[in-house]
Amino acid sequence: MSAIKRETNFSSEETYMLIECIGQNIKILENKRTDSVSNGTKKKAWKKIEEIFEKDPNCHNRSSQNLEAKWKSLKKVKYLISTIY
C-alpha cells in the first residue's frame, strides 16, 4: 500500500497570487464549453499559471491539477459564504 504524499498548504500569498492569475484568464478557465478546443485552451492556461508559480521564489512548486483543485475549493467557499449572508 503506497502512501499519498501530502502537499504543503497554500499560504495566503499563494492564494492571492492564484486569484490574480485566475482573474487574468477567467474567460478561458470559466468557459462552460467542453469541446476539445476549449479543453485544450483551458489546459494551456493552467500550465501557464503553473509556470508562474514555478518561477516565483516565494511559492512552492504546484502542479496545474493542484492549482485547479485549489480554485474549485475557493469557489465552493465563496458560494457557501454568499448563501449564508
N, C-alpha and C positions, 0 to 999 in steps of 0.2 A: 504494500500500500504506500503510494507516494504522497508525501505531504505537499500541500499547495503553499507556495511561498507568498506570504502576505506583503503587500506593498506598503510603503510608509503613507501616513495620512497626508492629505493635501494641506499645505499651510494656507493661511489667509492670503498671502501674496500670490501663491499659485492659483488659488481660486479666483482672485481678482483678475489675474492675467488670462486665465481661461475664459472668463466672461468677456473681457476685452477682445480676445481673438474670435470668440463666437460672434460678437457684435459686428465684426468686420466681414464675417461670412454667413450672417444669419439667413439671407435669402437662399443660399445654397443648402445649408445644413437643415433648415426647417421646411424645405420643399417637400410637399406631400407625394410627389410623383415617385414611383418605384421602378421605372424602366431602367434598362441597363446603362443608358447615357447619364441619367440623373444619379444613379447609384455610383457610377464611376467618378462623376464630378464631386459627389459627397466624400468619397474615399480620398480623393486628391486633396480636398480641403482639410480633412482630418490629418492627413500626412503632413500638410503644410504647418498646421498647428503643432503637431508632434515635433517637427524640426525647430520651430520657435522655442519650444520647451527645452530641447536638447542644447540649443545654443546659449540659453540663459544660465549663467553660473549659479544663480540663486535657486534654481529649480532642479528637482530630481528628474531623472530620465523617465518619461511616461510614454507608454505605448498609445497609439491612436485609439485602441479599444478601451484602455483605461480612461483616457480623456473623455471619450464619448459616454462611458458609464457614469462618470462624474457629472457630466452635463445633464444626463437623464435624471440623476439623483437631485440635482439642483432644481430642475423643472418641477419635480414632484413636491419638493419642499415649498416652492413658490406657490403651487396650486393649493397645497394644504393651508398655507398661511392666508391666501386670498379667500378661502372658503370660511375660515374662522372669523376674519374681520370683515 
